[in-house]
Amino acid sequence: MTIIEILQKYIRPASLHSSEPVKQQLMDDLRGQHKLNTFIYGLVLVIVLLITLIGVAVMLFDLYQGQFLRLHVLATAGAGIPFVIELMRRVVRELSQLNLLIIIVAHSDEKSIQKLLHTLLSSEALNFRPASSDSSSTWYKS
């Protein structure tokens, strides 16, 4: 689940704020997503370190054996590393957003949480707005 899917899951009309509290379930989903993103970040970091370690080992082996594998190693690492680093950047951005949301939701009441959800889901600046050709959609309003 992405952050926007979690936020959309818990948005409620103003009339249901007191009858359907969402704080605990929202916190549980945000923490679960945080754990998943932390695992993905760790996995991607291990991949980058392994590629680096293999590259250094092959370069040292090439210097020792003199088989000129350097070009192949550099080409292989050069093709994969930018993709993996971009993936790491995206995961870190989502982790930062999740951390901020967890802190804000933990210190908010139900009404404030709903106002936050409405604001985030309607904000184009935060790129949380759902992809839709109809910009006048009011699905998020109470």
Backbone bond lengths (Angstrom), bond angles and torsions (degrees), N, CA, C in turn:
res aa  C-N    CA-C-N  psi(-1)  N-CA   C-N-CA  omega(-1)  CA-C   N-CA-C  phi
1 M - - - 1.436 - - 1.523 108.83 -
2 T 1.314 116.54 140.91 1.454 120.12 176.95 1.526 109.74 -93.63
3 I 1.324 115.76 171.93 1.455 120.14 179.97 1.527 110.47 -60.32
4 I 1.325 116.35 -44.40 1.468 118.94 -177.33 1.528 110.96 -64.15
5 E 1.329 117.92 -37.07 1.469 120.36 177.71 1.527 111.26 -65.46
6 I 1.314 116.61 -38.85 1.467 120.32 177.26 1.522 109.75 -64.07
7 L 1.334 117.23 -45.42 1.462 120.49 -179.45 1.524 111.42 -63.80
8 Q 1.326 116.89 -41.83 1.461 120.55 179.41 1.525 111.50 -64.78
9 K 1.308 117.18 -33.14 1.458 121.94 -178.98 1.530 111.90 -63.73
10 Y 1.316 117.86 -31.81 1.463 121.31 -172.56 1.520 114.94 -107.80
11 I 1.301 118.35 5.09 1.457 118.99 178.48 1.537 108.65 -75.21
12 R 1.326 116.20 135.21 1.467 122.30 -175.76 1.530 109.41 -132.74
13 P 1.338 117.07 151.59 1.468 119.96 172.32 1.526 110.52 -65.98
14 A 1.299 116.49 158.25 1.473 121.46 -177.25 1.521 112.15 -59.18
15 S 1.319 117.99 -29.80 1.470 120.62 -177.79 1.528 112.82 -70.30
16 L 1.317 118.04 -17.93 1.464 121.14 -177.45 1.525 113.96 -103.15
17 H 1.320 118.59 5.85 1.469 120.87 -176.06 1.519 112.79 -55.74
18 S 1.309 117.39 -44.81 1.464 119.29 -175.84 1.525 112.29 -87.55
19 S 1.331 117.71 -27.01 1.465 119.66 -176.81 1.523 113.02 -84.19
20 E 1.307 118.27 -24.02 1.464 121.90 179.40 1.525 110.55 -128.85
21 P 1.323 118.12 79.20 1.468 119.37 178.83 1.529 110.95 -67.07
22 V 1.310 115.95 139.26 1.463 120.59 -175.44 1.528 113.19 -119.74
23 K 1.310 117.46 -4.24 1.460 120.65 -172.05 1.523 112.90 -56.22
24 Q 1.327 117.70 -50.74 1.463 120.34 -175.35 1.530 111.88 -66.68
25 Q 1.345 116.59 -43.00 1.468 119.12 179.49 1.528 110.99 -66.47
26 L 1.332 116.67 -38.78 1.459 121.11 177.49 1.522 110.35 -63.11
27 M 1.332 116.64 -44.48 1.468 120.39 177.88 1.527 110.74 -60.97
28 D 1.335 117.18 -42.65 1.464 120.69 179.51 1.528 111.34 -61.79
29 D 1.336 116.75 -44.72 1.468 119.81 178.90 1.521 111.97 -65.96
30 L 1.337 117.18 -41.36 1.468 119.98 178.91 1.526 110.85 -64.27
31 R 1.321 116.94 -41.80 1.474 120.03 178.45 1.526 111.25 -66.69
32 G 1.328 117.52 -38.34 1.457 120.72 176.53 1.520 111.87 -62.97
33 Q 1.335 116.21 -42.69 1.461 120.35 177.27 1.523 110.57 -65.99
34 H 1.325 116.80 -36.18 1.462 121.08 177.67 1.528 110.53 -62.89
35 K 1.331 116.93 -43.37 1.472 120.47 178.25 1.519 111.02 -62.56
36 L 1.338 116.80 -42.56 1.462 120.61 178.89 1.526 111.03 -62.47
37 N 1.332 116.72 -45.66 1.465 119.67 179.87 1.522 111.66 -66.00
38 T 1.313 117.93 -35.37 1.464 120.80 176.88 1.522 110.17 -64.31
39 F 1.329 116.94 -41.41 1.464 120.90 177.31 1.531 110.75 -63.49
40 I 1.335 116.94 -44.71 1.471 120.65 179.44 1.523 110.30 -62.18
41 Y 1.337 116.97 -42.06 1.461 120.06 178.81 1.524 110.79 -61.68
42 G 1.327 116.55 -44.71 1.461 119.97 178.21 1.517 112.05 -61.26
43 L 1.320 117.02 -41.21 1.459 121.61 179.13 1.527 111.23 -64.28
44 V 1.323 116.58 -44.84 1.462 120.77 179.29 1.523 110.36 -65.53
45 L 1.322 117.75 -39.23 1.460 121.06 177.74 1.526 111.00 -62.61
46 V 1.324 116.75 -42.05 1.467 120.64 177.37 1.527 110.16 -62.20
47 I 1.335 117.78 -39.62 1.468 121.01 178.61 1.530 110.43 -63.03
48 V 1.316 117.26 -44.41 1.473 120.66 179.03 1.523 110.30 -62.60
49 L 1.328 116.70 -44.40 1.465 119.61 179.45 1.520 111.84 -64.77
50 L 1.334 117.47 -39.22 1.470 120.52 177.60 1.526 111.52 -64.63
51 I 1.328 116.77 -43.55 1.461 119.59 178.62 1.521 110.06 -62.03
52 T 1.320 116.72 -41.47 1.462 120.88 178.41 1.521 111.30 -64.17
53 L 1.327 115.77 -45.98 1.466 120.22 179.49 1.524 111.78 -62.80
54 I 1.315 117.25 -44.06 1.467 120.59 178.62 1.521 110.36 -63.93
55 G 1.325 115.86 -41.57 1.465 119.35 178.65 1.522 112.53 -60.91
56 V 1.325 116.59 -44.37 1.469 120.49 179.23 1.531 110.22 -65.98
57 A 1.336 117.10 -42.08 1.469 120.67 -179.96 1.525 111.11 -62.80
58 V 1.321 116.96 -43.50 1.464 119.93 -179.82 1.529 110.39 -67.93
59 M 1.321 116.95 -37.51 1.465 119.58 177.94 1.534 110.58 -63.49
60 L 1.340 116.43 -42.96 1.472 119.44 177.61 1.518 110.94 -65.44
61 F 1.317 116.78 -41.05 1.464 120.78 177.38 1.516 110.39 -62.51
62 D 1.338 116.52 -40.19 1.454 121.16 179.44 1.528 111.01 -64.61
63 L 1.329 116.59 -40.44 1.467 119.01 177.95 1.522 110.93 -65.25
64 Y 1.315 116.36 -36.28 1.457 120.93 -179.26 1.533 111.54 -73.83
65 Q 1.326 117.41 -43.94 1.465 121.93 -177.17 1.529 112.92 -87.69
66 G 1.315 117.03 -26.60 1.455 121.16 179.21 1.524 113.31 72.72
67 Q 1.341 117.90 35.87 1.461 120.04 -178.19 1.538 112.60 -97.23
68 F 1.270 117.97 2.93 1.462 124.08 175.43 1.537 112.63 55.62
69 L 1.302 115.55 52.92 1.463 121.41 176.93 1.529 111.74 -89.80
70 R 1.322 116.05 -1.98 1.461 119.99 -174.83 1.525 113.06 -55.41
71 L 1.307 116.80 -42.72 1.462 120.40 -178.33 1.525 111.00 -62.09
72 H 1.309 117.21 -42.06 1.458 120.97 179.46 1.531 111.40 -66.81
73 V 1.304 116.65 -41.08 1.465 120.83 179.48 1.524 110.35 -64.59
74 L 1.319 116.64 -47.48 1.461 120.46 -179.51 1.529 111.38 -64.09
75 A 1.312 117.88 -38.49 1.467 120.66 178.79 1.522 110.87 -67.10
76 T 1.318 117.76 -41.79 1.457 121.21 -179.74 1.526 110.95 -66.76
77 A 1.307 117.54 -47.86 1.462 121.05 179.83 1.522 110.47 -66.60
78 G 1.315 117.33 -37.35 1.457 121.46 -179.18 1.516 113.09 -65.29
79 A 1.327 116.90 -28.39 1.467 120.23 179.86 1.524 111.63 -77.63
80 G 1.316 118.10 -34.77 1.459 120.69 -174.18 1.515 115.60 -94.16
81 I 1.300 117.16 -33.16 1.466 121.09 -174.56 1.535 113.19 -60.91
82 P 1.331 121.15 -46.26 1.470 118.66 179.98 1.535 112.86 -59.07
83 F 1.308 117.08 -39.07 1.465 120.35 177.96 1.522 110.96 -63.00
84 V 1.313 116.68 -45.07 1.461 121.11 -177.91 1.530 110.62 -67.43
85 I 1.308 117.88 -38.66 1.465 120.57 178.90 1.532 110.50 -67.92
86 E 1.330 118.11 -37.64 1.464 120.52 175.20 1.525 110.19 -63.55
87 L 1.307 117.62 -40.47 1.463 121.44 176.73 1.529 110.44 -61.92
88 M 1.320 117.09 -42.68 1.469 120.85 177.13 1.522 110.91 -61.14
89 R 1.320 117.11 -41.66 1.463 121.13 -179.93 1.528 110.63 -61.05
90 R 1.317 116.44 -43.04 1.464 120.41 179.86 1.529 111.55 -66.33
91 V 1.315 116.36 -40.84 1.461 119.96 179.72 1.525 110.32 -65.87
92 V 1.323 117.85 -41.77 1.468 121.15 179.00 1.522 110.44 -64.71
93 R 1.342 117.55 -39.36 1.465 120.20 177.34 1.529 110.47 -61.68
94 E 1.323 117.23 -44.59 1.460 120.06 179.72 1.532 110.89 -67.58
95 L 1.323 117.56 -37.73 1.468 120.07 175.96 1.528 111.00 -61.01
96 S 1.316 116.89 -41.62 1.469 120.82 179.03 1.524 110.73 -63.71
97 Q 1.328 116.66 -43.62 1.455 120.14 178.28 1.525 110.97 -64.05
98 L 1.331 116.91 -41.30 1.465 120.56 178.61 1.525 111.42 -63.77
99 N 1.325 116.98 -43.48 1.467 120.08 178.08 1.525 111.21 -58.44
100 L 1.316 116.23 -44.80 1.467 120.37 179.84 1.527 110.89 -64.17
101 L 1.331 117.09 -44.55 1.462 120.00 179.14 1.521 111.86 -63.61
102 I 1.322 117.67 -40.36 1.463 120.83 179.16 1.532 110.49 -61.81
103 I 1.319 117.12 -43.70 1.469 121.02 179.52 1.526 110.61 -64.75
104 I 1.325 116.68 -45.99 1.471 119.73 -178.43 1.524 111.23 -64.83
105 V 1.337 117.40 -46.21 1.464 120.61 -177.92 1.530 110.76 -65.99
106 A 1.315 117.63 -36.75 1.464 120.74 -179.08 1.531 112.03 -62.38
107 H 1.330 116.97 -28.86 1.468 120.61 -176.85 1.523 112.73 -107.34
108 S 1.326 117.58 21.63 1.463 120.90 -177.08 1.518 111.73 -122.40
109 D 1.320 114.99 157.41 1.459 119.64 173.11 1.535 108.98 -92.77
110 E 1.342 116.26 176.32 1.465 120.97 -175.29 1.527 112.88 -59.48
111 K 1.310 116.70 -43.30 1.464 120.29 -178.24 1.529 110.68 -64.48
112 S 1.325 116.36 -42.33 1.464 120.42 178.72 1.521 111.32 -66.05
113 I 1.326 116.89 -37.31 1.466 120.68 178.75 1.523 109.91 -63.70
114 Q 1.324 117.08 -44.88 1.467 120.30 179.26 1.525 111.38 -63.83
115 K 1.332 116.67 -39.24 1.467 120.08 177.52 1.534 109.87 -63.64
116 L 1.314 116.46 -41.49 1.466 121.08 177.13 1.522 110.64 -61.71
117 L 1.332 117.02 -46.05 1.465 120.62 179.58 1.526 110.99 -60.53
118 H 1.327 116.87 -45.23 1.460 120.33 178.29 1.524 110.95 -60.64
119 T 1.316 116.30 -43.59 1.466 120.71 -178.87 1.522 111.35 -65.01
120 L 1.323 117.26 -46.66 1.462 120.49 -178.67 1.527 111.93 -65.42
121 L 1.309 116.64 -42.81 1.455 119.49 -177.40 1.522 113.03 -72.75
122 S 1.309 117.60 -19.37 1.458 120.24 178.48 1.524 112.46 -99.88
123 S 1.315 117.78 0.33 1.456 121.52 -175.55 1.520 111.17 -91.94
124 E 1.314 116.39 115.91 1.458 120.62 176.27 1.531 111.07 -75.32
125 A 1.318 117.02 -26.77 1.462 120.59 -178.11 1.526 111.62 -65.42
126 L 1.331 116.94 -30.08 1.456 120.63 -178.72 1.521 113.07 -90.76
127 N 1.324 117.41 0.76 1.465 123.30 -178.12 1.517 112.06 58.05
128 F 1.311 118.37 30.46 1.455 122.27 176.10 1.523 111.47 -97.62
129 R 1.316 116.96 -8.20 1.457 119.95 -177.43 1.525 109.19 -67.88
130 P 1.325 118.15 132.21 1.455 120.40 179.40 1.520 111.14 -63.31
131 A 1.313 116.10 145.87 1.455 120.86 178.72 1.517 109.09 -68.24
132 S 1.310 116.25 114.53 1.460 120.94 -178.30 1.513 108.53 -154.11
133 S 1.316 116.80 142.84 1.455 119.71 178.72 1.518 111.17 -79.06
134 D 1.342 117.14 -20.55 1.459 121.64 -179.47 1.526 109.26 -94.89
135 S 1.319 116.85 100.41 1.462 120.94 -177.68 1.524 112.46 -76.64
136 S 1.344 117.44 -10.37 1.456 119.62 -179.50 1.522 112.00 -91.56
137 S 1.314 117.15 10.01 1.462 121.25 -178.87 1.525 110.27 -61.43
138 T 1.328 115.13 136.87 1.463 120.11 -179.46 1.512 111.25 -118.56
139 W 1.297 118.35 32.20 1.466 122.66 -178.12 1.520 111.92 -62.40
140 Y 1.330 117.20 -23.18 1.461 121.01 -174.38 1.518 112.43 -95.57
141 K 1.312 119.01 -3.53 1.460 120.53 -176.07 1.512 110.60 -88.87
142 S 1.317 115.49 150.07 1.475 119.28 179.90 1.505 111.28 -89.00
